[in-house]
Amino acid sequence: MRAALTGAALVALYTALIAAADGITKLIAGGYAAPQFFALSSGMVLVFAFGAALRQGPPRLVLGVASQGTMALRALLTVLAAVGFFQAFRLLPFADVFLFIGLMPLIAAALSGAALGEPVRPAAWLALGAGACGILFLMPEGRAGLDAGHLWALLAALSGTGSMVAARAIARRERKPLAQVFWPNLALALAMGLALPFVWQPMPLADWLWVTGYALVLFGARYVSVEALRLLPAYVATPLMNLQFIWMVGIGFFGFGELPGPGAMLGAALVIGSGLWLVADEALPGQRVRRV
C-alpha cells in the first residue's frame, strides 16, 4: 500500500511538471522547428543528468545499464513521442491533445501483459472502461474527422506509452533513474542535432530562457516518472498521469485563452476518477494476495 501511495504522489508531481513543459512546448512550437527546440533542450537535460550523476559516483557506474536492448528501444520511442507531441501541440488546441493522452492507459494495459507479465485484473479493466467512456466526451467538438494534428498525437501516444512500459521493464531489473533520463535524451539530442543546421533560427534571450526552463522541468518530470513506474504498474501509473488535464486546462485558459466545454470537463472527471480507482485497487492488500 505504501509503495502504491508513494507512486501515486510521484505521478501527481510528474503531472504538474510535464504540464508546465507542455505549456512551454505550445508557446515555442509556433516559432521554431522541432529539431531546434529538442536539440537545445535535450542537450541541457543531458548536462543536468550528467551533473547529478557526478554527485552519486563514477558516471560509468551511475549511467551504465545492464538492460541495453530495452534502453535502446526506450530511447527510440522517446524520440518518436517527443516529435509527435511537438507537432500535435503546434497543430491542435491545447486541451484537444488530452484526448490522445487519455488513450495511453488503454495502450499500457494492452502492452503490460505481453511485455511485463502484469495482466490487468477485472476491477482494473472496469476502471479502464470508465476512463474510455470519459475519452468519448473529450472528442474534439465540431470535427468531422482526423487531421494531421490528430495523427501526430496518436503516434505520440503509442510511442510514449511504449517508452513508459520500457522504463517500467528496466526499473524492475535495476534502479538507474538517471540513466533512464540520460540515454533517451542523448538519442533525442543526436537525432535532432542532425537536422539542426537546416532549420536553425536565431533566438532572442527570452526564448533561450523558455527553453532552459523547459529543460529543467522536463529533467525533473522524467526523473520522477521513472521512480513512479518502479513503484506502480504502467497501466496504473498512466491513468493517474491524466491528472495533468487539470493543469492543462489552467495553462490553456490563462496562457492561451482556451477553455474546454462541459463535455470535456465531464470526460476529464471520468478519466481522472478511473485513475484513482486503479490506485485504490493496486493498494488493497487483498488484491496483492490474489495476484500471487
C-alpha positions in Angstrom: 0.0 0.0 0.0 2.8 2.4 0.9 4.5 1.8 -2.5 1.2 2.4 -4.3 0.6 5.7 -2.5 4.1 6.9 -2.9 4.0 6.1 -6.6 0.7 7.9 -6.9 2.2 11.0 -5.2 5.1 10.9 -7.6 2.8 10.7 -10.6 0.8 13.7 -9.3 4.1 15.6 -9.1 5.0 14.4 -12.6 1.7 15.7 -14.0 2.4 19.2 -12.7 5.9 19.2 -14.2 5.0 17.7 -17.5 2.0 20.1 -18.0 4.4 23.0 -17.4 6.7 21.5 -20.1 3.8 21.0 -22.5 2.8 24.7 -22.0 6.3 25.8 -22.9 6.2 23.5 -25.9 3.0 25.0 -27.2 4.4 28.5 -26.6 7.6 27.8 -28.6 6.3 25.3 -31.2 4.9 28.0 -33.5 8.2 29.9 -33.8 10.8 27.1 -34.3 11.1 23.7 -35.9 11.1 20.6 -33.7 14.8 19.8 -34.2 16.0 23.2 -32.9 13.8 23.0 -29.8 14.7 19.5 -28.9 18.3 19.6 -29.8 18.8 22.5 -27.3 16.5 21.3 -24.6 17.7 17.7 -24.6 21.3 18.9 -24.6 20.5 20.8 -21.5 18.9 17.8 -19.9 22.0 15.8 -20.6 24.1 18.4 -18.7 21.7 18.2 -15.7 21.7 14.4 -15.7 25.5 14.1 -16.0 26.0 16.7 -13.3 23.6 14.8 -11.0 25.4 11.5 -11.8 28.8 13.0 -10.8 27.4 13.6 -7.3 26.3 10.0 -7.0 29.6 8.3 -8.1 31.5 7.5 -11.2 29.3 8.3 -14.2 30.2 5.0 -15.9 28.5 3.2 -13.0 25.7 5.6 -12.4 24.7 5.9 -16.1 25.6 2.3 -17.1 22.7 -0.2 -17.5 22.5 -3.9 -18.0 19.3 -3.7 -20.0 20.9 -2.2 -23.0 18.5 -3.5 -25.6 15.4 -2.3 -23.7 17.1 1.1 -23.1 17.8 1.4 -26.8 14.1 0.7 -27.5 13.1 3.3 -24.9 15.4 5.9 -26.4 13.9 5.3 -29.9 10.3 5.5 -28.7 11.2 8.7 -26.7 12.4 10.4 -29.8 9.2 9.5 -31.7 7.0 10.6 -28.8 8.8 14.0 -28.5 8.4 14.8 -32.2 4.8 13.6 -32.2 3.7 15.7 -29.2 5.6 18.7 -30.5 3.7 18.6 -33.8 0.4 17.9 -32.1 0.7 20.9 -29.8 1.6 23.0 -32.8 -1.4 21.9 -34.8 -4.1 21.3 -32.1 -5.8 23.3 -29.3 -4.0 22.6 -26.0 -6.8 20.5 -24.4 -7.5 18.5 -27.6 -4.2 16.7 -27.2 -5.5 15.3 -23.9 -7.8 13.0 -26.0 -4.8 11.1 -27.1 -3.0 11.3 -23.7 -6.2 9.7 -22.4 -5.6 6.7 -24.7 -2.3 5.9 -23.1 -3.7 3.8 -20.1 -5.6 1.6 -22.5 -2.4 1.1 -24.6 -0.4 0.4 -21.5 -2.9 -2.2 -20.3 -2.7 -3.9 -23.7 1.1 -3.9 -23.5 1.6 -4.7 -19.8 0.6 -8.4 -20.0 2.7 -9.3 -23.0 5.7 -7.2 -22.3 5.9 -7.2 -18.5 3.8 -10.2 -17.4 1.4 -7.9 -15.5 -2.1 -9.0 -16.5 -4.8 -6.4 -15.8 -7.2 -7.6 -13.2 -11.0 -7.4 -13.8 -11.5 -4.4 -11.5 -8.8 -2.6 -13.3 -10.5 -3.3 -16.7 -13.7 -1.8 -15.3 -11.7 1.3 -14.3 -10.1 1.5 -17.7 -13.5 1.1 -19.3 -14.8 4.1 -17.3 -11.8 6.1 -18.5 -12.5 5.1 -22.1 -16.1 6.4 -21.7 -14.6 9.6 -20.5 -12.4 9.9 -23.5 -15.5 9.9 -25.7 -16.6 13.1 -24.0 -13.2 14.6 -24.9 -13.6 14.2 -28.6 -12.9 17.5 -30.3 -16.2 19.2 -30.9 -17.2 20.1 -34.4 -14.6 17.9 -36.2 -15.7 15.6 -39.0 -12.6 13.5 -39.0 -8.9 13.3 -38.1 -6.4 15.8 -39.4 -2.6 15.8 -39.4 -2.5 17.0 -35.8 -4.6 14.1 -34.6 -2.3 11.6 -36.4 0.8 13.2 -34.8 -0.9 12.9 -31.4 -1.8 9.3 -32.0 1.8 8.5 -32.9 2.9 10.3 -29.8 0.5 8.4 -27.6 1.6 5.0 -29.0 5.3 5.6 -28.8 5.1 7.5 -25.4 3.3 4.6 -23.8 5.8 2.1 -25.3 8.6 4.2 -23.7 6.9 4.1 -20.3 6.4 0.4 -20.5 10.1 0.0 -21.4 11.0 2.2 -18.4 9.0 0.0 -16.1 10.7 -3.1 -17.5 14.2 -1.6 -16.9 13.2 -0.3 -13.4 12.1 -3.8 -12.4 15.6 -5.1 -13.1 17.8 -2.2 -11.9 17.3 1.1 -10.2 19.0 3.6 -12.6 16.7 6.6 -12.8 19.5 9.0 -14.0 20.4 6.5 -16.8 16.8 6.4 -17.8 16.9 10.2 -18.2 20.3 10.4 -19.8 20.2 7.8 -22.6 16.8 8.7 -24.2 17.8 12.4 -24.1 21.1 11.6 -25.7 19.3 9.8 -28.5 16.9 12.8 -28.9 19.8 15.3 -28.9 21.7 13.3 -31.6 18.7 12.8 -33.8 17.6 16.4 -33.7 21.1 17.7 -34.0 21.5 16.1 -37.4 18.7 18.4 -38.7 19.6 21.4 -36.7 21.9 23.1 -39.3 19.0 23.1 -41.8 16.3 24.6 -39.5 18.3 26.9 -37.2 16.8 30.3 -36.5 18.3 33.0 -34.2 16.7 33.1 -30.8 16.2 36.1 -28.5 17.2 35.9 -24.9 13.6 35.4 -23.7 13.3 32.2 -25.8 16.6 30.9 -24.5 15.2 31.3 -21.0 12.0 29.4 -22.0 14.0 26.5 -23.5 16.1 26.4 -20.3 13.0 26.4 -18.2 11.6 23.6 -20.3 14.8 21.5 -19.9 14.7 22.0 -16.1 11.1 20.9 -15.7 11.5 18.0 -18.2 14.5 16.7 -16.3 12.5 16.7 -13.1 9.5 15.2 -14.8 11.4 12.3 -16.4 13.3 11.5 -13.2 10.1 11.4 -11.1 8.3 9.3 -13.7 11.0 6.7 -13.7 10.7 6.4 -9.9 6.9 6.3 -10.1 7.0 3.5 -12.8 9.3 1.5 -10.5 6.6 1.5 -7.8 3.4 1.2 -9.9 2.4 -1.0 -12.9 2.3 1.0 -16.1 -1.4 0.6 -16.5 -2.0 2.1 -13.1 0.5 5.0 -13.5 -0.7 6.1 -16.9 -4.3 6.8 -15.9 -3.0 8.9 -13.0 -0.9 10.9 -15.4 -4.2 12.1 -16.9 -4.4 14.3 -13.8 -2.3 16.7 -15.9 -5.6 17.6 -17.7 -6.3 19.8 -14.7 -3.0 21.6 -15.2 -3.5 21.7 -18.9 -6.9 23.4 -18.6 -5.4 26.1 -16.3 -2.4 26.7 -18.6 -4.6 26.7 -21.7 -7.0 29.2 -20.2 -4.5 31.6 -18.6 -1.8 31.2 -21.2 -3.7 30.8 -24.4 -7.3 31.7 -23.8 -8.6 28.2 -24.4 -11.3 26.7 -22.2 -12.8 23.2 -22.8 -16.6 22.8 -22.9 -18.8 21.0 -20.3 -18.4 17.7 -22.2 -14.6 17.9 -22.0 -14.8 18.6 -18.2 -17.2 15.6 -17.7 -14.9 13.4 -19.7 -11.9 14.6 -17.6 -13.7 13.7 -14.4 -14.4 10.2 -15.6 -10.8 9.7 -16.8 -9.3 11.0 -13.5 -11.8 9.0 -11.4 -10.8 5.8 -13.2 -7.1 6.6 -12.4 -7.9 6.9 -8.7 -9.9 3.7 -8.8 -6.8 1.9 -10.2 -4.6 3.2 -7.5 -7.1 2.0 -4.8 -7.3 -1.4 -6.5 -3.5 -1.6 -6.6 -3.1 -0.5 -2.9 -5.6 -3.0 -1.4 -3.6 -5.8 0.3 -6.3 -8.3 -0.6 -5.6 -7.7 -4.3 -1.9 -8.4 -3.8 -2.7 -11.7 -2.2 -4.9 -12.8 -5.2 -2.2 -11.7 -7.6 0.4 -14.2 -6.2 
